[in-house]
Amino acid sequence: MPHEIAVIPGDGIGQEVTPAAVDVLEALNVGFEFVYGEAGDETEAKMGVALPEKTRELADGADATLFGAAGETAADVILPLRSIVGAFANVRPARTYPGLDAVQPGTDLVFIRENTEGVYAGIENEITDGVRTLTRVVTEDACEQIAEYGFEYARQSGFDDVTIAHKANVMRETDGLFLEVARGVGDDRGAEYETALMDALAMHLVAHPEDYGVVICPNLAGDVLSDLAAGLVGGLGLLPSANVGEENALFEPVHGSAPDIAGEGIANPAAMILSAGMLLDHLGYTGEAARVRNAVESVLAEGPHTPDLGGNASTQDVTEAIVDRLE
């Protein structure tokens, strides 16, 4: 049976870069079956809900999901989708590519971000007029799961440097638990690692990203630090991501819906196509995943480039060039 891939383009440039990723996957002739779902701002305006039940069922039943972007309804779309596929880990690589200007050419990082709790658990309340609260949830089980995943990812991917990011000096109970559990996992594995306060780590990443490899993070820290790393390598248009569960997964570019350029046909599809490459790896198509990465890297090195990278090519121009490199 062919693998079934749920495709949810979403809003803005998601409508442009997601078809580009599908074109690349189809060019590989691996026999995927694509099923399409709606989500996002336009879907909410049309149907009264940003993530319809039919789309939820598609993501739940598929072998993997490709998601483009959501606009104002992002929290109502992506957080439930990650929950539907049981995604406990958010994997965000950030590396520089030959031929592109980068603030820090030596950057090659992977952020392993806890994906289910922290301040993103969504527990907010209005206590009284002018007073609102946000409850941060950190559990031992989730800390252990993300730490195990992070250390194993580093081992399998050949990264020697593992850093546990935290803010346990202030959030003593919650980040204190995260740090304690993650260190315990590293010690039990006999792994080498270091720990770093997340704010100090942000400074050191900017100055010396080459000193770091895999960074295991609580939810919010992983979100912020990975966006910071995007600035080091050339922008969010180059960062893919995977949301990995025990049996299912969702793949999306780190960039948003970019309404300022939506509909112009000039969005950089690299992050979305690299996310499709991560999907291939997840499903066991490692050779095809390598072909996709090599094709993207070749086009990034030699062109054509979209305007965000200093060129004047369209999304379609870049997609066709990547497909050509596959062949």
N, C-alpha and C positions, 0 to 999 in steps of 0.2 A: 504493500500500500504506500502511495506517495505521502510525504509529509504535508500536512495542511497548515498553511500560513495565513493567519488573520492579518489583514492590511487595513489600517485605520489612518488615513491621511490627516484628518483633523482640520486645523485652521491655517490661514496664511500660507507661508511658504511650504508648510507640510503638504499642501495640495500639489506642489511642484517637485519637491525632492523625494517624496515617497514613490511616485511613479518611476522616477529615475532609478531608485534602488530595485524596484521590481523588474525594470528593463535589464539590469545587470544580472539579477538572479535568473531571469528567463534565458539570458544568453548562455548561461552555464549548462543548460539542458539537464538539470538534476531531477526534473519531474515534479517540482513542487505544485501543489494545488492551492491557488490563492482564493480566499474568501474575503469580501469587503464589508466593512462596517463604518458607520457614521459616528462622529463625536465632535464636541466643541461648541464654539459660540453660535455658528450658523445652525447647528443641529438643535441647540437649545431654543433659538428663535423660531425654528420651524416646528419642533415637536414638544417644546416645553420642558425638555430635560437634556442635559449636556451629554449624558452617557446612557443611551437607550438600552433596554433589557436585551434586545436582539444583539447589540454589539457586545454586551457583557457575556452573553452566551457564546458568541463567536470566539472571543479571547479565551474563555474558559475551556472550550472544546478543541481549540487548535493546538498544534504541536509547538508553535511559537507565534509571537505577534510582532509585526512591524508597526510602529506608531510614529507619526510625523511631528505634530506640534499642536498645542492648544493655546488659545488666547486668554481672554479674561476668565474663562471657565477652567483653566488649567488644573486647579486644585480639585475640581469636581470630576475631572476626567482621568488624569494620570495617577493620582493617589488610589482611586478605586481600581484602576486597571492593574496597578502593581499588586494590590491586595488579591485581586481575582486570580492572578497567575502564581500567587504565593511567593512573591519575590522578596526574599530576606536580604539579598545583597545587590547593591548597585555598583557596577564595575565601570570605572571611567578612566580609560587611558588618555594620557596627554604627552605627545612627543613631537619633536621637530622633524621636518621633512627637508631633504635636499632641495635646493632651488628656491626656497621660500625665506623671506626675511623673518627673523624671530628675535625677540628680546633676549632670549637665552637659548642659543643653538644646542647646548648640551642637555636639554631637557628630555627625559624619558621616564615618565612616572605612571603609576597606576594607583588610583584611589579606590579602595575597597570600603564602601560606605554602608553602614547599617541602614536598612531600608524600611523598617516597620514601626519604629517608635521614636523616642526622643521628643522634641517639641513638635514633630510632625504627626504625632498620634492624633491630633485634632481635638484635644480636650480643652476647649476655651469656654469661659463663662463671663457673664456680666453680673458682678456681685451686687452692685448698686449703681446709681447714676454716677458716671465718671470713673468707675472702678471695674476693671476687667482683668481676668487672670488666664494664664496659660499653664497647664499642667504638663510637666515633663515626665515621661514614663521610660524607665530603664530597667530591664529584667536580666537576671543572670543567664537565662536560657538564650535570649537574643544576643547577648554579649558573647557568649561562648560560641554560638553558631557563626557569627560574623568573624570572630577571631580565627576559628578553625578554617573557615573558607579563605581568609586572607593569607594565613601562613601556608596553606596548601597551594593557593594560587602562586605565591612567590616561589615555592619549591618547584612546581611544574613548569613555571615560565622562566626559571633561571635567574631570578632576581636575588642578589645577595643582601641587599639592604631592605630591611623591614622597619617601619616606624609606626608606633602606636600614638596617635594624636589624642589629646584629651585636654580638659580644663579642671582637673581634679583639685587644684589648689583653691578653687572658688566653689565649684559644684561638687562638694566633698562626698555627698552620698551617691548622686547619680553618676557623674563621671568617675568618682572614686570606685564605684562598682565596675564600670566599664574597664578602667585601667587594671584593677585587681584581677578580673577574669581574663582579660587579654594577655596579661603577663603570665598568668598561670598556664594558659594554653601554650604560649611560647616556650615556657620552661619545661612543660611536660614533653614537648616535641624536641627538646634540646636545640632549639633554633636560636640564632643570634638576632637580636633586635635592639632598638633603642626606643625610648619614650620621649615625647616632646609636647610641651604646652602649645595648644593650637595657634595662639596668637604669635608666639615666638617662632613657631614653625612657618607661619605665613611669611615672616620677614626673611627667614633663612631660605625658603623656597625661591623667593625672588632673587636673592643674592647668589645662591649656590644650589640650583636644582639638581646638578649632577651628583650631589652627595646623597640623593634619595632615590628609592626605587618603588617599593610597594608601601603605601600609607594606609593603615587601617583606622577608620574614622567613625565616630558617632554620626548620626544622620545630618544634623545641621552643619557640623564642621566639614563633612565630606562635600556637601553642596557648595559651601563657600570656597574651600580650598581648591576644588577642581575648577571652578570658574576662574580663580586667580591663575591657575596653571594655564588656562586657555589663553590668557593674555601673554604668557611667556612664549607660546609656540606659534601664535599668529591668529588667534581668534576662535570664537565658539564654533565657527563653520568647519573646524577641523576635528572636533571632538565627538566621537561616538560614545555610546554607552549600552550596557546590558543590565537588565533587572532580572536576576536569576533566582528561581525557586527550586524546590526539590525535583519537580517533574515538568515544570513549564517555565517559560521565560518571555520577556518582552524587551524589544530592542528599539532604541530611539536616539536621535542626535541630541546633544546637550543644548543646542540653540533653541530658541523659542519660535514663535510664529512670525516674527519680523514683519509686522503689518506695514512698515514704511516702504518695503520693497515687494510686498506680496502682489502677485499678478503681473509683475514686470518680466518674469522669466529669466532673472539674473541671479537667483539664489544659488549659493555654492552647494552642490549635492554631496560633497566629499564625506561629511560627517554621517549623513544618512546611509551612503553606500558602505562606509566602513562599519556602520552598525549592522548592515546586512551581512558583512563579512564575519562579524562576531556571532550572528545567528547561525551561519554555516558551521563555524567552529563548534557551537553548542550542540548542533544536531549531528556532529561527527563527520562533516564534510571538510576535513582539515586541508586537503589539497586544493579544493575549490576556494576555501577561505584565503589561502596563501595567494592564489591567483588574483583574487579581488584586491587584496592589500597591495600586491606588486603593481597591479594596473593603476590603482589610485596613486600610489607613490610615483609611478612613472609620469602620470599626467601632472601631478603637483610639481614635479621637478622640471618638466619640459613644456608644460602648457598643453592646451589652452587654459587660461585662468578667468574666473569670474571677477567682477569689479572689486569685491572685498579683498582679493589678492593682487590687485593692481592691473588686471586685464580688462578685456571688454567682451569676453565670451558669454554666451547664454548658458543656462542650466542644461539645455539640450545639447549644446556643443560639447560641454564637458562630459556629459553622460555618454555621448557617442564615442568620444575619444577613449573613455575608459573601456567601453565595450570592444572597441578596436584593439586595445592593448590585450584584452583577454584572449583574443584570437591569435 
